[in-house]
Amino acid sequence: MYRILVVDDEPMIRKGLEKLISQTASAEVIVETAENGADALDRIQANRPDFVFTDIRMPRMDGLELCKHIRENDSSIDVVVVSGYSDFEYAQKCVSYGVKEYILKPVTRHGVAETIGKLIAGMAAKRSIGFIPMAEQEAWIEQLEEAVWHLDESARSVAEGRIRQYCEEQSISAVQLRDMLYEVMRKLVKNLNKRDVYNFPEPTGPEEAEPGPESSFRWMGAELDDVMKLIRGKRRGNVKDPVEEVKQYIEQNLSKELTLEDVADRLGLNPSYFSQLFKQMTDETFVQYRIKRRMERAKKLLALPHYKITDISHEVGYADHPHFTKTFKRMTGCTPSEYRDMLGID
């Protein structure tokens, strides 16, 4: 079974190519269609195809840009460019994006049958030598990403063991293993960079002329070591959850005027990312959480008769006493003096 996606903004051409593929394929196929490159990317994400047939000139996203996206995100999808003679020179630019075949318009039954035959033969050869499904690779990348981001050596070891076991159970050649591990690391780094927190360099591939399984796995291990070392360095050795660490830091410094930028820098995090992460994990902004903790601390101190209210305002970070009183009333519904009266403290 092979899944094929046809991308063309002309309905007649799109329908015609869909019909030709279904009629001439030498194996069972499922053919879907998309109106342009942007639509195609959505469909690829929903149902990954084995092959993509795409036109060049389309609105919203043209074929060249689509080929680029496929190459960067899932290079195992085989792409066929369908173009007219006037677009052929332009279509040749797709070579750098791994395009497998070209079909010139007007499309013929023979041309489609020949192309489909080549694609299916190539895919069958891949599967016969231990083809690794993209879904499996994506699961490895997701597991590795969670492990390295949280500096979890145990989870990392489990992920590496899963990859090794799977590859040992399949007929994976040494060269295929090397290339696959490089692709896994490349996508892992890309995912980490999407977090927009730290800048991870592109991995450099193994240099062995005749790679073996052990050397390839050692290479991946060294690359993972470098990624985790960079994260540790940026976090200055902090392996705790950043939000929990910030909560503790705020608690210890309620009397100081901490800014979000100060705290993010202390943890080696991008301020914008940290702000979003904090809100996501606590349902409060950094400022809202800090004010809440200050007022909770103030209530505890107000319950101690020997503390003056003016001293308490300084203790929880308010040099301006009227501002402290106003904030306390807004958060609790009463002034500090009224709160003490409620506790029976004169």
C-alpha positions in Angstrom: 0.0 0.0 0.0 1.4 3.4 -1.0 -0.1 6.8 -0.2 0.3 9.5 -2.9 -0.5 13.2 -2.7 -1.2 15.2 -5.9 -0.7 19.0 -5.6 -2.0 21.3 -8.4 -4.1 24.5 -8.3 -5.9 23.5 -11.6 -8.9 21.2 -10.7 -8.9 19.5 -14.1 -5.2 18.7 -14.0 -5.4 17.6 -10.4 -8.3 15.3 -11.0 -6.8 13.9 -14.2 -3.5 13.1 -12.6 -5.3 11.5 -9.7 -7.2 9.3 -12.1 -4.1 8.3 -14.1 -2.1 7.4 -11.0 -4.9 5.2 -9.7 -5.3 3.5 -13.1 -1.6 2.9 -13.9 0.0 2.1 -10.5 1.4 -1.4 -10.3 0.5 -1.7 -6.6 -2.4 -0.7 -4.4 -2.4 3.1 -3.8 -4.4 5.8 -2.0 -4.4 9.1 -3.9 -5.2 12.4 -2.2 -5.1 15.9 -3.6 -4.2 19.4 -2.5 -4.8 22.8 -4.2 -1.4 24.4 -3.3 1.7 24.0 -1.3 0.2 25.3 2.0 -2.7 22.9 1.7 -0.3 20.1 0.9 1.7 20.7 4.1 -1.5 20.4 6.1 -2.3 17.1 4.4 1.2 15.8 4.8 1.0 16.4 8.5 -2.4 14.7 8.8 -1.6 11.7 6.6 2.1 11.4 5.6 2.3 10.3 1.9 5.1 8.1 0.4 5.1 10.2 -2.8 4.2 13.8 -3.7 3.4 14.9 -7.3 3.5 18.7 -7.4 3.0 21.5 -9.9 5.4 24.5 -9.9 3.3 27.6 -10.2 0.6 27.7 -7.5 -0.9 30.5 -5.2 -0.1 30.8 -1.5 2.9 28.4 -1.7 4.5 27.3 -5.0 6.0 23.9 -5.7 9.6 25.0 -5.1 8.8 26.2 -1.6 6.9 22.9 -1.0 9.9 20.9 -2.1 12.1 22.9 0.3 9.7 22.2 3.3 9.5 18.5 2.5 13.3 18.3 2.2 13.8 20.0 5.6 11.1 18.2 7.5 10.8 14.7 6.0 13.4 14.0 3.3 12.2 10.3 3.0 9.1 11.5 1.0 9.8 11.1 -2.7 8.8 14.2 -4.7 7.9 14.4 -8.4 7.7 17.7 -10.1 5.0 18.1 -12.9 5.9 21.1 -15.1 5.5 22.5 -18.6 8.5 23.2 -20.9 8.4 26.9 -19.9 8.9 25.9 -16.3 11.5 23.3 -16.7 14.5 25.5 -16.0 12.8 26.8 -12.9 11.9 23.2 -11.9 15.5 22.2 -12.1 16.1 24.3 -9.0 14.2 21.6 -7.1 17.2 19.2 -7.5 18.8 20.6 -4.4 15.6 19.7 -2.5 15.8 16.0 -3.4 13.3 15.8 -6.3 13.3 12.3 -7.7 11.5 12.6 -11.0 10.1 15.1 -13.5 6.9 14.7 -15.6 6.5 17.2 -18.4 3.0 18.5 -19.3 0.9 17.4 -21.0 0.9 14.4 -18.8 0.6 11.0 -20.5 -0.5 7.6 -19.3 2.9 6.2 -20.2 4.8 8.9 -18.4 2.8 8.5 -15.2 3.1 4.7 -15.3 6.9 4.8 -15.8 7.3 7.3 -13.0 5.1 5.4 -10.5 7.0 2.2 -11.4 10.3 3.8 -10.5 9.0 5.2 -7.3 7.5 2.0 -6.1 10.6 0.0 -7.0 12.8 2.4 -5.1 10.5 2.3 -2.1 10.3 -1.5 -2.2 14.1 -1.6 -2.2 14.3 0.6 0.8 11.8 -1.6 2.7 13.8 -4.7 1.8 17.0 -3.4 3.4 15.4 -2.4 6.7 13.4 0.7 5.9 12.6 2.6 9.1 9.1 4.2 9.2 9.1 7.9 9.7 6.6 7.5 12.6 9.2 5.4 14.4 11.9 8.0 13.9 9.7 10.8 15.0 8.9 8.9 18.2 12.7 8.5 18.8 13.2 12.2 18.3 10.4 13.1 20.6 11.7 10.9 23.4 15.3 12.2 23.0 14.1 15.8 23.0 12.3 15.4 26.3 15.3 13.6 27.8 17.9 16.1 26.9 15.8 19.2 27.5 15.1 18.0 31.1 18.7 16.7 31.4 17.3 13.3 32.3 20.2 10.8 31.7 18.0 7.8 32.5 15.4 8.7 29.9 18.1 9.4 27.4 19.6 6.0 28.0 16.2 4.4 27.5 15.7 6.3 24.2 19.1 5.3 22.9 18.5 1.7 23.9 15.2 1.8 22.0 16.9 3.0 18.8 19.7 0.5 19.1 17.3 -2.5 19.7 15.1 -1.5 16.8 18.1 -1.2 14.4 19.6 -4.4 15.5 16.3 -6.2 14.8 16.1 -4.8 11.3 18.5 -5.4 8.4 20.1 -2.0 8.6 23.3 -1.5 6.7 26.1 0.4 8.3 25.8 3.3 5.8 22.0 3.4 6.3 22.4 3.5 10.0 24.9 6.3 9.9 22.7 8.4 7.7 19.6 7.7 9.7 21.3 8.6 13.0 22.5 11.8 11.5 19.0 12.6 10.3 17.7 11.9 13.8 20.2 14.3 15.4 19.6 17.0 12.8 15.9 16.9 13.5 16.4 16.8 17.2 18.5 20.0 17.1 16.0 21.6 14.8 13.2 20.9 17.3 15.3 22.2 20.2 16.0 25.4 18.3 12.3 25.9 17.7 11.9 26.4 21.4 13.7 29.7 20.9 15.6 29.4 24.2 19.2 28.4 23.3 21.0 28.3 20.0 22.1 24.7 19.1 24.6 24.3 16.3 23.9 21.9 13.4 25.4 18.5 14.1 28.4 17.5 12.0 28.1 14.0 10.5 30.3 11.0 11.2 33.6 11.2 9.3 34.4 7.5 9.1 35.0 6.3 5.6 33.7 2.9 6.4 31.2 3.4 9.2 30.3 0.6 11.6 27.3 0.4 13.9 29.3 1.0 17.0 31.1 4.0 15.7 27.8 5.5 14.5 26.2 5.0 17.9 29.3 6.5 19.6 29.0 9.5 17.4 25.3 10.0 18.3 26.2 9.6 22.0 28.9 12.3 21.7 26.5 14.6 19.9 23.9 14.2 22.7 26.6 14.8 25.3 27.4 18.1 23.6 23.7 19.2 23.5 23.2 18.4 27.2 26.5 20.1 28.1 25.3 23.2 26.3 22.0 23.2 28.2 23.7 22.6 31.5 26.1 25.5 30.8 23.2 27.9 29.9 21.3 26.9 33.0 24.5 27.2 35.1 24.2 23.7 36.4 20.5 24.0 37.2 18.8 20.7 36.5 15.6 21.5 38.3 12.3 22.5 36.6 12.8 26.2 35.7 9.4 27.2 36.9 9.8 25.5 40.3 13.3 27.0 40.6 11.9 30.5 39.9 9.2 30.1 42.5 11.8 29.2 45.1 13.9 32.2 44.0 11.0 34.6 44.3 10.2 33.2 47.8 13.7 33.9 48.9 13.8 37.4 47.5 10.3 38.8 48.2 11.9 42.0 49.6 13.7 42.7 46.3 12.4 44.2 43.1 13.0 41.3 40.8 12.2 41.7 37.1 11.2 38.9 34.8 14.3 39.7 32.7 16.5 39.3 35.9 15.1 35.9 36.7 15.2 34.7 33.1 18.8 35.7 32.8 19.7 33.9 36.1 18.3 30.7 34.6 19.9 31.3 31.2 16.4 31.5 29.5 15.0 33.7 26.8 12.7 36.2 28.7 9.9 35.9 26.2 10.0 32.1 26.3 10.2 32.1 30.1 7.2 34.4 30.4 5.1 32.1 28.2 6.4 29.0 30.1 5.6 30.5 33.5 2.0 31.5 32.4 1.4 28.1 30.9 2.6 26.2 34.0 1.0 28.5 36.7 -2.0 30.2 34.9 -0.5 33.4 36.2 1.9 35.9 34.9 5.3 36.4 36.6 4.1 39.7 38.1 0.8 38.3 39.3 2.5 35.4 41.0 5.1 37.6 42.7 2.4 40.0 44.0 0.3 37.1 45.3 3.3 35.6 47.2 4.2 39.1 48.6 0.6 39.5 50.0 0.6 36.0 51.5 3.9 36.8 53.2 2.5 40.1 54.4 -0.5 38.4 56.0 1.8 36.0 57.9 3.8 39.0 59.2 0.7 40.9 60.1 -0.3 38.1 62.4 2.9 38.8 64.4 2.1 41.8 66.7 5.7 43.0 67.1 6.0 43.8 63.4 5.1 47.4 62.4 3.0 47.7 59.2 5.5 50.0 57.7 8.3 47.5 58.3 6.2 44.7 56.8 5.7 46.7 53.5 9.5 47.0 53.2 9.9 43.3 54.1 7.8 42.3 51.1 9.4 44.6 48.7 7.4 47.8 48.8 9.4 51.0 49.5 6.3 53.0 49.0 4.0 52.2 51.9 0.8 53.7 50.4 1.3 51.5 47.3 1.6 48.5 49.6 -1.6 49.4 51.4 -3.4 49.9 48.1 -2.2 46.6 46.7 -3.0 44.7 49.8 -6.6 46.0 49.8 -7.0 45.1 46.1 -5.8 41.6 46.8 -7.6 40.9 50.1 -10.5 43.3 50.3 -9.2 45.2 53.3 -6.2 47.3 54.4 -3.4 45.9 56.5 -4.8 47.7 59.6 -8.2 46.3 59.0 -6.7 42.8 58.5 -5.0 43.1 61.9 -8.3 44.3 63.5 -9.9 41.1 62.1 -7.2 39.1 63.8 -7.8 41.0 67.1 -4.4 42.6 67.1 -4.2 46.2 68.2 
